[in-house]
Amino acid sequence: MTATIAQLAAETGADAVKDATRLQEQLDAAEQIVGRLATGAEIPEEIMTRAQLEAAADLWRRNNSRTGVPNFDNYDGNPEPFTSLRDPHKSAYTVLRPWLTPPIG
C-alpha cells in the first residue's frame, strides 16, 4: 500500500484538491526515499505507508520555509508554533529502523 494524497493532506493540513499536484510530488519523492532505505528488508505495508507519510510531510513543510527559517507570525501577528525542518530520510529511517538490519562495515 502506498500513502495517498488524502492521507498526506490530513497529516499536513494541506488542501487535498487545491494542492494535489504538489502533494503527489512529495509522495513520489517519499516513496523513492523509503524504497531505498527499505531495500532488502521485510517491512509490513502499514509501516512502509507511515514512513512514506513522515518523509512526505517533512518535504511538504519545506514548501513553507525554503530558507530553513519558518514564518513566525500568523495573520493576526501572534507567533505560531512550527515544526523544525528535518531531513526526510531521518523521519523515514526512524519509522523503519526496527525492521532494518544493521549495516556491517
C-alpha positions as CSV (number, residue, x, y, z in Angstrom):
1,M,0.0,0.0,0.0
2,T,1.3,3.5,-0.9
3,A,0.4,6.6,1.0
4,T,-2.4,8.7,-0.6
5,I,-2.9,12.4,-1.2
6,A,-5.8,12.4,1.2
7,Q,-3.6,10.9,3.9
8,L,-0.8,13.4,3.3
9,A,-3.3,16.3,3.3
10,A,-4.7,15.1,6.6
11,E,-1.2,14.8,8.0
12,T,-0.1,18.3,6.9
13,G,-3.3,20.3,6.9
14,A,-2.9,20.9,3.2
15,D,-5.9,21.1,0.8
16,A,-6.1,17.7,-0.9
17,V,-7.8,19.2,-4.0
18,K,-6.0,22.5,-4.5
19,D,-2.6,21.2,-3.6
20,A,-3.0,17.8,-5.2
21,T,-0.1,18.1,-7.7
22,R,2.4,19.3,-5.1
23,L,1.3,16.7,-2.6
24,Q,1.7,14.0,-5.2
25,E,5.3,15.2,-5.9
26,Q,6.1,14.9,-2.2
27,L,4.6,11.4,-2.1
28,D,6.6,10.3,-5.1
29,A,9.8,11.6,-3.6
30,A,9.0,10.0,-0.3
31,E,8.3,6.7,-2.0
32,Q,11.8,6.8,-3.5
33,I,13.4,7.7,-0.2
34,V,11.6,4.9,1.7
35,G,12.1,2.4,-1.1
36,R,15.9,3.0,-1.0
37,L,16.0,2.7,2.8
38,A,14.0,-0.5,2.9
39,T,15.8,-2.3,0.1
40,G,16.1,-6.0,1.1
41,A,14.1,-5.7,4.3
42,E,10.8,-7.4,5.2
43,I,8.7,-4.4,6.3
44,P,4.9,-4.5,6.9
45,E,2.9,-2.4,4.5
46,E,1.4,-0.2,7.3
47,I,4.9,0.7,8.4
48,M,6.0,1.5,4.8
49,T,3.0,3.8,4.5
50,R,3.7,5.5,7.8
51,A,7.4,6.0,6.7
52,Q,6.2,7.5,3.4
53,L,3.8,9.9,5.2
54,E,6.5,11.0,7.6
55,A,9.0,11.7,4.8
56,A,6.4,13.4,2.6
57,A,5.2,15.6,5.4
58,D,8.7,16.8,6.1
59,L,9.1,17.5,2.4
60,W,5.8,19.4,2.4
61,R,6.8,21.5,5.4
62,R,9.8,22.7,3.4
63,N,7.4,24.4,1.0
64,N,6.6,27.0,3.6
65,S,10.2,27.6,4.6
66,R,12.6,27.4,1.7
67,T,15.3,29.2,3.6
68,G,15.0,27.0,6.6
69,V,13.6,29.7,8.8
70,P,9.9,29.3,9.3
71,N,7.5,32.3,9.4
72,F,6.7,33.0,13.0
73,D,3.7,35.2,12.5
74,N,0.2,34.3,11.5
75,Y,-2.5,36.6,10.1
76,D,-3.0,38.5,13.4
77,G,0.6,38.9,14.3
78,N,0.8,36.3,17.1
79,P,3.6,33.8,17.0
80,E,2.5,30.4,15.7
81,P,4.1,27.1,16.7
82,F,6.1,25.4,14.0
83,T,7.9,22.1,13.4
84,S,11.5,22.3,12.7
85,L,12.6,21.2,9.3
86,R,14.1,17.7,9.3
87,D,15.8,15.5,6.9
88,P,13.0,13.4,5.3
89,H,15.4,10.4,5.3
90,K,15.8,10.6,9.0
91,S,12.0,10.7,9.6
92,A,11.5,7.6,7.4
93,Y,14.5,5.8,8.9
94,T,13.2,6.4,12.4
95,V,9.9,4.5,11.5
96,L,11.7,1.8,9.6
97,R,14.6,1.2,12.0
98,P,13.1,-1.8,13.9
99,W,12.8,-3.8,10.6
100,L,16.2,-2.9,9.1
101,T,19.3,-5.0,9.5
102,P,22.2,-3.1,11.0
103,P,24.9,-2.1,8.5
104,I,28.1,-4.0,8.7
105,G,31.1,-2.2,7.9
